[in-house]
Amino acid sequence: MTFGNNSLELIHKPSGWTLSFETDEALKEVKNGVLGDGDGGVKVGHADVWLRSRLGPSSELPMPKTVPTKPYDWTYTTMYPGSSQASSTTSVTWKPADLDNPSHEIPLAELTRKDPILFYAEIPLFEDELHDNGASSLLVRIRVMPTCIFILSRFALRVDHVLFRIFDTRIYCSFASSPPLVVRETSGWEAPYERVKRLLPMRDDLTPLTDPGWVAQILTGMTKEATQEIGAGTKWRGLGTRREVAVLTPIT
């Protein structure tokens, strides 16, 4: 299901810089074609079992040769970090963050304070049940407080009996920075399905496995080596954390 009429757009009038999150742009980041190294391709949990049953000694006929038709990433994995565009009269670009500069960090202490929320919205961009083999979704949240703007875009993937995958884009802008500085942090996590399942609060209640928030909390609570380096063994290029900044210089 695509929510093509949903979008989030922010415009910084002094510089003409625009930041947006849109469904069609997010889907353009989904691999269309044969998946290669780094694409994080996933097979459903019963695929290998089915193939073994067809190729086992009890099979009377040989397995016919099959080739994929119209291959694409059926999990709709996207590493979409949002779309940004500068005006024709100013230059605003994303640059790698200085890890030693405190202003290039997202201050979690500020975001967890009980500050008033002046504006809040949730914008779903797409979701899919993956032919009853799990679920994938992309949801954007924005929160405006007296001191800052914070955006969280979260792609969440569950392939039953195979893996969980989360890709977050966090964008933070403090109203105190002059000129305005925007911080963007992208992070990807992944873990085998059974490893996450073992951490359920109640063994017989699988409901939390359908909650991207709970899954994200579990994945981020594991070691970086487990979820951002090893992951689920797919060698997905989205694993890890990257941070960059953009300075919004006013038009002169």
N, C-alpha and C positions, 0 to 999 in steps of 0.2 A: 504494500500500500504506500503510495506516494502522496504527500501533502503538498502539491505543487503551488498552492496559493499561500503557503506559509513561508515566511522569511523574517529575518532580523537584519535591520540596516541602521547603522550609526553614521552620522555625518559630522565631521569636525569643520565647522564653517570657516574659521580663520585660515585653515590651510587647504580646504577643499578635499581633504582625505576622507575616503569612505571605507567602512568595514561592514561586510555583510555575510550572512549565512543563508544559503539557498539550496533547495532540494536538487535542482538539476545540476548545479555545480558540484554538489557532494557526490552525486551518482557518476559524474564524469571521472572521479577518482577510483571507481571500481574497475578492476582489470577486465577488459573485454578482449578475449582471445586466449590462446594457450598460456597457462600459468607457468612461470619459470622460477628460477631461484630467487628467493626473497619475497615472493608473492604470498607466501603463507597458505598454499593450497590445502584444502581439507576434504577428506572423504568421510561419508557418513559411517557411523559405527558398525552397521550391519553389512557394509559393502564387501569387506574381505570375507566375512562368513558366507555370504551368498556366492561369491566367486569360488570359494573352496568347495562348496556343496556341488557346484556345477562342474568342477574339475576333478572331483574325487573319484575313487575307483568304482563307485556305484553308478556313475554317469555312463549311459549307453552311447551317447553322442558326444563328439568333441565340441568344445566351446567354440562357437563361430568367432571369427576375427571381428572385433568391433573398433570403431573409430569415433571419437567425439564429434558431434555436429554442433556448430555454433558455440564453441567453448567460451566460457566466461567464469568469473568467480561467483559461484552460486550462493556464497555466504554474504555477498554485498559488502565485504570489508572495504572501508574507506578511511583514508588518513587525511581527510579534508580538514584543513586548519582555518577555514574561512577565506573569503575573498577580500582583497584590499586593492584600492585604486587611488592614485594621487591625481591631483588636477594637472592641467597642462602647464601651469605656471609655477609649480613647486615640485620638489623632488622629495618623496618620502619612501624609504625602503627599509625592509627588515634586515637587521644586521645581527651577527652572533652576540649574545650577551657577554658582558664582562663578569665572570663568576666572582670576582673580588669586589664588585661594586654593589653595595646593598640596595641601591635604587633599581638594579636590574633583577631583583628578586620579587616574588609575589609574597607579600607579608601575611602569612597565615594567621598571626595574632590579631591583625586588624580585621580580617574576614570572619573570625570566630567571635568577635566582640558582639555584644547585644545592642549594636547601633540600630537606629530606625531604618527600615527599608522603605525608601521613597517610591520604588517601582520594582515589580517582579513579574516575570513572565516565563512560561514554558512553551517552547515551539517545537513540536515534533516534525521532523522532515521526512522520515520514512520508517517503515517497519515491515518485517516479513517473518512468516512462521516456518520458512525453509522446508516446505513439503512435510510438515509435522515431524521434522528432525531436529527442531530447536527453535531459535529465534534470533533475529538481528534487528537492531534499531538505531536510529540517530536522533538524539534529542538535544536541543539547545536551551540553556537557561540563562537568563540575565537578571542581575540584581544591581540596583542603583542605591547607594547609601550616601549620606552627607559628605563623605570623604573620598568616595571612589566609585568606579564602575567595575563590575566583575562578571565575566561570561564564562560559562562552562559548556562546551560542546562534547557530548559523550556518545561514541559508537560502542555498542555492546553486542557481543556475539556469544551465543550458547549453541554448541552442536552436541546433542545428547550423546553421552557415553564417549565423547571424544575430547572436547576442550572448551574452555572459556577464554574470551579475548576482550580486552577493553582498550579503546584508544580515546584519550582525553585531550582536548585543547582548552587551555585556560588563558584567558585574556584579562589583564588588569591595567587600569589606568587611574592614577591618583590625581585628584583635583588640585593637589598642592604642588605638583611638579610644573616647572616653568622653564622652557616650553614643555607642553604635555609630552609625557613619555609613556608609551604603550609597551607592556611586557606580554609576550606570547610564549607559553610553554606547552609543548606537546609531549605526551607520554603514552607508551604502549606497554601493556602487560598481557601475559598469556600463561595458562597452566592447564594440565590435564584435568579432565572432568572428574575423575575419581578422586584426585587429590583435593579438589575443592569440596566435593561431596563429603569427604571424611570430616570436614570441619563444621558440618551442620550442627546447630544447637540441639536439635532432636533428630535422631537417626531416621525415624519414620515420617518426618515432615519434610518433604522436598520443596515446599513453597519458596523458601529463600533462594533456591537456585533460579527462580524466574524473576528475581528482583535484581536489576543491574546495580543498584546502589549497594546491596549487600555483597554481591560478587566483587564489585570494585573495592570494597572495604577489605575483603579477604585477600584479594590479589596484592593490594598495596601493603598489606600487613606481612606478607611473606618476604623473604630476603630478595634483594635486587638480583642476585645471581639466579635464583629459582625462577622468577617471573619476567625479568627483563633481559636475561642472557640466555638461559636454557629454554624457558617457556615451555611449550608443548612439543618441542622438537620440530617445528615447521620451518625454522630459520626465517621467520617473518621479519622483514626489514623495519617494521614499525616498532619493534621492541626498543626500550630505552627511553631516555628523556632528553629533550633538546629545548633550549631557551634562546629567544631572540628578542630584540627591542626595535622600536621605531620611534623617532623623534618627530613630532608634528610641528614643523616650522611654519609660522604664519606666512601668508602670501605677502610679498613686498611690492 
